[in-house]
Amino acid sequence: MKPHFTALEAAYQLHYYLYLKTNYLRPIFQPDTTQALVTEVLSEVCAREKYSLLEGPVINPNHLKLLLSLQPTHCLSDVIKKLKGNISHRLGPMLTGKLWARGYFARTSGKIDLVRARDYIDQQVRHHGYKGEWTKALKFHEPHFSSPFFHFDHCFSQLNYHLVLSTYARSEIFDEAIASSLFNYIIAIGIPVWVLFAIRLRRQ
């Protein structure tokens, strides 16, 4: 399936690497019995829920790895529940005891990593001719922030998003006054996340 989608005048490319392990790392997924069934169930769920299975699944006796491409309307925690739940339901008659360990590992995957995105934003001050004291804030915001998602028991999520919002018809409306006020407003109302932010000023 295509890893890049457009819908409602929006383009998105949201790839996630997922790692799920069995309860107490029991070697449940055996090549001659369960691995083919797990692959079949994953394909069915992805087709029904409109998930794109980019690579995998890589199935080992005690864990499962896969690379998914999702839509913005998909909630990752719900995706995990559906994958785990459907596999558990199909393998249930073949198992004794609980199939899955609690939690999951999830990380965004793509061509642009966080370091490159941060470098790109840091270059915008010079590239677009920003001026004034307010431009000092156009850097990696809250570098010591720790996401609350990391605090869930047995879960690890590292989900970074690079967003680009353009004005209508690419109108050049941002000058020094509007840009600085907009930036301060976004920081004031924003949720506590790491923010990479830049405003393209209009040509004078």
PAMI-707077 format. One record per residue: residue in three letters; x, y, z of N, C-alpha, C, O in turn. Coordinates in steps of 0.05 Angstrom, whole numbers, plus 5000, padded with zeros to 4 digits. Layout:
// PAMI-707077
ALAXYZXYZXYZXYZ ...
//
This chain:
// PAMI-707077
MET501749765000500050005000501750255000504050245009 LYS500650474990502250714989502750835017500850845033 PRO505150915023505851015050505151305053505451415075 HIS504051445032503551725034500651775024499951665003 PHE499151935038496351965032495652265031496952425043 THR493552325016492352595016489352575020488152395008 ALA488252745036485352745040484553015052486053125069 LEU482253115044481253365055483353585053483653735072 GLU484753605031486753805026489053785046490353995052 ALA489453555057491653515076493453285067492353095055 ALA495953305071497853095064499052995091499753155108 TYR499252735093500452625118501952375112501252225094 GLN503952325128505552085126506352005154508352105165 LEU504751835166504951765194505651475197503951295195 HIS508151415200509151145202509951075231511151245245 TYR509150845240509650765268510950485268509950295256 TYR513050465284514350205289513250105315513350245336 LEU512049865315510749755339512149495347513049335331 TYR512349455373513549215385511649115407511149255426 LEU510648875404508848755423509948485432510848325415 LYS509948435458511048185467509048025482507048125493 THR509447755483507647575497507947595527510047695537 ASN505947495541506047505570508347335581508547095575 TYR510047455597512447325608514247215586515747025591 LEU514047335563515747245540515446945534517346815527 ARG513046845537512546565530512846525500511846695485 PRO514046305491514446255463511946145450511745915443 ILE509946325447507346235437507246215406506046035396 PHE508546405393508346415364510346215351512646275348 GLN509245995343510945785331510545785300508345825291 PRO512745735285512545755256510545565243509245645224 ASP510245335254508545135241505545155248503945025236 THR504845335267502045345275501045635276499245705261 THR502045795293500746055299501746285282500246475278 GLN504146275272505246515258503646575232503146815227 ALA502846375217501246425193498546535201497546715187 LEU497446445223494846545231495046835240493246995235 VAL497146905254497647185263497847365239496647585239 THR499347285219499647445195496947485181496347705171 GLU495347275180492647295168490847485183489547655171 VAL490947475210489247655226490147935222488448115220 LEU492747995222493748265219492848375192492048615190 SER492948215171492148305144489148375144488348575132 GLU487548215157484648265158484048525173482448685165 VAL485348555197484848795213485749045198484249245198 CYS488049035185489049275170487149345147486649585142 ALA486149145133484349195111481749315121480649505109 ARG480749205143478149305153478349585165476549745161 GLU480449635180480749895194482250105178482650325187 LYS483150025154484650215136487350295148488250525146 TYR488650095161491450125168493150025144492349835131 SER495450145140497150045118499549905131501150025145 LEU499749645126502049485136504349515117504349395096 LEU506349685124508549745106510549515105511549445084 GLU511349425129513249205130512549015153511249095172 GLY513248765149512748575170510048425164509048445141 PRO508948285183510048285210512548105213512747905199 VAL514248185231516548005238515647865264515347985285 ILE515147605262514047455284516147265295517247095281 ASN516847305321518647125335516946975356514647055361 PRO517946765368516346615387515146775409512946705419 ASN516546995418515447135441514947435436514447585455 HIS515047525411514347805406513647845376514147675359 LEU512448075371511548145345512448425338512148605354 LYS513548465314514448725304513048785278512748615261 LEU512249045275511049125249511249425245511549575264 LEU511149505220511249785213508549855200507949755178 LEU507050035212504450125203504550405194505950575204 SER502850465174502350745166499450795172497650655163 LEU498851005188496151065198495251325187496751495177 GLN492651375190491351625183491251805208491351695231 PRO491052065205490952245229488552185247488752245271 THR486452065237484152005254484551755271482951695289 HIS486651605266487151365281488551435307490551575308 CYS487551325329488851355355490551105360489650885358 LEU493151155365495050935367494250735388494450495384 SER493350825411492650635433490250455424490150225431 ASP488350575408486150415398487150205377486149985376 VAL489050295361490250105341491449865355491049645347 ILE492949925376494249705392492149515403492449275401 LYS490049625415487949465426486649285406486049045411 LYS486149395382484849235361486649015351485748785346 LEU489249075348491048865338491348645359491148405352 LYS491748725384492048525405489448365409489448125411 GLY487248505409484648375414483948175393483047955399 ASN484248245367483548065346485347815345484447595340 ILE487947865350489747635351489147445374489147205371 SER488547565397487847405421485247245416485047015424 HIS483347365403480747235397481246995379480046785384 ARG482847025358483246805339484946585351484546345344 LEU486846655368488646455379487646335405488746145415 GLY485446445415484446365441484146065445485145955465 PRO482845925426482445635430485045475430485045255440 MET487145595420489745455419491445505443493645385446 LEU490645685461492345785482491345695510488945645514 THR493145695529492545665557493745905571496245945570 GLY492146075583493246305596493046555579492046555557 LYS494146765589494147025576496147045553498346945556 LEU495347165531497147185508499147415511501547365509 TRP498147655514499847895513500847995539499447975560 ALA503248095539504248255562502848525562501848615541 ARG502848665584501748925585503449125570505849105568 GLY502049325558503549545545504549485517503849285505 TYR506249665508507349645481509649845478510050025494 PHE511149815456513150005448512350125421511649975403 ALA512250385419511450515394513350755389513950905407 ARG514250775364515950995357515351085328514950915311 THR515451345324515051445296517451365279519651345289 SER516851325254518951245235518651395209516451415199 GLY520751505199520551655174523251755165525351705178 LYS523351905143525851995132526952235148529352265149 ILE525152385161526052625176525952555206523852515217 ASP528252535219528352485247528252745263528352965251 LEU528152725289527852965306530253145304529953395305 VAL532653035301535053205299534953375274535553615274 ARG534153255251533953405226531853615227532253835218 ALA529553555239527453745242528353985259527754215253 ARG529753925281530754135299532754315284532554555286 ASP534554195269536454355253535054525233535854755229 TYR533054415220531554565200530254815212530455035201 ILE528954785236527755015249529755215258529355465255 ASP532055125268534155305277535255485255536155705259 GLN535055375230536155525207534155745197534955915181 GLN531655725206529655905194530056195202529356375187 VAL531156245226531656525234533356675214532756895206 ARG535556555206537356675187536256675159536456865144 HIS534956445152534056415124531856605117531856715094 HIS530056665135527756835129528057115140526057265139 GLY530357185150530857455158529357545183528557775185 TYR528957365203527657445228529457655242531857645240 LYS528157835257529558045271528258075299525958005303 GLY529758195317528558255343529058045364529757815358 GLU528558125390528957945412527157695411527957485420 TRP524757735400522757505400523757265384522857045389 THR525657315366526557095349528256895365528656665355 LYS529256975388530856785404529256545413530256335419 ALA526556585414524856365423524256165400523155955405 LEU525056225376524556045353526655825353528255805333 LYS526755675373528555455376527055215387524555215387 PHE528555015395527254775406526054855433527454905452 HIS523354855434521954955458521854735480521454505473 GLU522254815505522054635528523854385524522754165523 PRO526454415521528154185515528353975537529153755532 HIS527454055562527653865584524953735590524653595610 PHE522953785573520353675578520353375574521553275556 SER518953235592518652945590515652885586514052945603 SER515052755564512252705558510852525579512052335588 PRO508352595586506952435605506252155594505651975610 PHE506352115568505751855556507851655565507351415565 PHE510251745572512351555580511751435608513051245615 HIS509751535622509351455650507351225652507051115674 PHE506051145630504250925632505850665637508050625626 ASP504750495654506150245661506550075636504650025621 HIS508949985632509649785611509249895583509149735564 CYS509150155580508750275554511050475548511950605566 PHE511850485524513750685515512850795488512550645469 SER512451055487511651185462513551415456513951595473 GLN514651425432516251655423515151735396515951645375 LEU513151925398511652005374512052295368511052465382 ASN513652355348514252625340512952695313512952525295 TYR511852935311510453015287511553275276511953465292 HIS512053295251512853535238510453645222509553515203 LEU509353875231506953985218507654235203509254405212 VAL506454265179506754505163503954605156502454465143 LEU503354855164500754975159501255215141502855395147 SER499855225118500255445099497855625099495555535104 THR498255875093496056065091494456025065495455895047 TYR492056135065490356095042491656225017492456455017 ALA491856064996493056154970495856244974496956404959 ARG497156144996499956215002500256515005502356634998 SER498356645017498456935021500657005041500856875062 GLU502157205035504357285053503357495072503457735067 ILE502357395095501057575114502757635139502157815154 PHE504857485144506357505168508557715166510457685150 ASP508357925182510658115185511758075213510957895228 GLU513558255221514958225247512858235270513158085290 ALA510958415268509058445290507158205292506658105314 ILE505958125269504057905269505457645276504357485292 ALA507857595265509257345270509957305300509457095311 SER510957515313511757495341509257455358509357295377 SER507057595352504657565368503457285365502557165384 LEU503457185340502456915335504056705349502956525361 PHE506656725348508356535362507856525392507556315404 ASN507656765404507156785433504456665440504156545461 TYR502456715423499756615428499756305427498556175444 ILE501056195407501155895405502455775429501555565439 ILE504655885438506055785462504255805486504255635504 ALA502756025488501056075512498755875514498055785536 ILE497555795491495255615492496055325487494355155490 GLY498455285479499255015471499454825494499954905517 ILE499054565488499454355508502454315513504054395495 PRO503254215536506154185542507453975525507653745533 VAL508454055502509953865484512554005475512854245479 TRP514253845463516553965451515654105426514253985409 VAL516354355423515354505400517654595382519654715391 LEU517454525357519254625336517554815319515654725307 PHE518255065319516455265308517855475291519955575300 ALA516855535268517955745252515755875236513755745228 ILE515956135232513956295216515356415192517456545195 ARG514256365169515456475145514356765141512056805136 LEU516156955143515357235141514757305112515957185093 ARG513057495108512457595081514757765071516157885087 ARG515057775046517157945034516458235037514158315033 GLN518458385044517958675048518358825021518059065020 
//
